[in-house]
Amino acid sequence: GIILLLYWFLVRRQLKAPFGDVRSGLLVAIAEWAAKKVARLGEPSKRVWRANLMVPVEQVEELKGVYRLLRNVAYGRGSVKLLGLAEMGAGEELAQSLPAFGESLREEGVFTSSTVVEAGTFGENLMASLEAMSGTFFRPNILLMRMPESREREEELSMVIARAREKRVGVLLLAEHRKAGLGRESSINVWVDESGPDWELSMELGCFNLAILIGYKLRENWDGRLTLCANVLEKEQHSRASAFLEELRSAARMPDAEVFTGSGELSGAAADAPGADLNVFPMRDDPDYTVLRKLVEECGSSCIFAMDSGSESALA
């Protein structure tokens, strides 16, 4: 009791300890013990999924346009890892500017850390980082990248996406509309894969778990409208697809979500869907960037293309 009283008295005095105090050592010991226990139990439950983002950065100015998106995806138990990628000997500027950007996210309630890697090309740096982080305990589970602007970067990005699939890391590919941006940040359309002709719901949703989870997180933090969308190849399947979306809405515990069913080409259905500030589409690990850019233009809004890692479940 005397020790606790003395501890309380010293904490109240707000003394500065330039070399840290016993609290930091105690917390580290507890964290190490918990990490070892969890490692023995195997992969965490899909019920406790959270968005732990890894964001590759070549210039810190790139982050200004996605600041609110990072915050709204990760806010609420998620985290952001800023990965500076630079050529050998050119990483000093990133090493100085990334911590300041991370501090602004921490002030918003999102745990953020940063590091800088100096090596070869963008793709080589990013794949090496994925390899290194795959063996860590608190590793990112989502890689957030922007739509590539050149053919060379497309090829690099495709290799990175394939490696992410191998390492069970999800991918969010952000394609910003050149005029609309993220609009008013009040409405999201989430598209599910074509599941015809049966359109039967099961616990294995396929490849659109991450798309639904990201849509749900943004709807929650934007306090906006969420619409579940599907596209059918034949008009006769409209009723089945609508029933599938309503059942999915109930199973995923999103009673306020609206539903929309389109037909024909996906780009045409996207143009007919309810207007939204952001459209979220599922993505395979071999994306056709020309098709993705066409979807952005047809939607008239920014889009996120989401590839599952295999560790998510929107129904868990």
Secondary structure by P-SEA (a helix, b strand, c coil): caaaaaaaaaaaaccccccccaaaaaaaaaaaaaaaaaaaaccccccccccbbbbbbccccccccaaaaaaaaacccbbbbbbbbbccccaaaaaacaaaaaaaaaaacbbbbbcccccccaaaaaaaaaaaaccccccccbbbbcccccaaaaaaaaaaaaaaaaacbbbbbbbbccccccccccbbbbbbccccccccccccccccaaaaaaaaaaaaaacbbbbbbbbbccccaaaaaaaaaaaaaaaaccccbbbbbbcccaaaaaaacccccbbbbbbcccccaaaaaaaaaaacbbbbbbbbcccccccc
